[in-house]
Amino acid sequence: MTTLNEVTFRLSRRPRSVPRARSALCAVLEDWCAGDELLHTAELVLSELVTNALRVRVPSDRQVGVRIAHSSTDGLLRLEVSDAGTGRPEVRHPEGDESEGRGLWIVEALSHRWGVSGRIGGIGKTVWSELKAPDLVPAPATREVAAIAVQAGQSVRIWGSWRTVRSVRSERHTAGGLMVVLGLDDASPLRVPAGEPLAVRVRVSESRATAPAAEVRRAARSVHASKEEPS
């Protein structure tokens, strides 16, 4: 039986939309238990696709559409970025220290396959990339447990995002009852009743990138660092 999981969202035509797209992608792929290699590769590919879409000359009120999808049949992660522009982007092969024109070269190098298609029911085009993701589990690998059962090292969903628990301790509430205090990474401690249900995720083992893919990603990061503008 084929299972299709997808997430879609729209971005405004502003430079800050690139890091926002990356953040959304990371949140989705972490929920789908993606390993580090796939996560980093998908992040770079989507960054390039969104950056190219933002450069298309269209009215400023035209948004950029993003679709993240995975099919259990072919084991491929598909990233789509749509814009209202015409034309068909082509791969360039810049030489030397050129910092521009590497976007689709990076996409081509990292993708299993990629292409361009017309937008269904609208103007413009969709540039898409497919990445091999046979081990992706597009279903939240989570379970609800009482706060008292949470252990240090686990990830819990707090305030809409996943946080790693650094420490766990209990204390008595002034009004009676047991409270659990969770020490979180990059966040203030969280105090919750001991019986409060929390979503806990078991992390998959980290994947190691192959040398060729890692080299392409390092080159792409250096290019992005030089061309992203502050919002």
Disulfide bonds with the S-S distance in Angstrom:
none
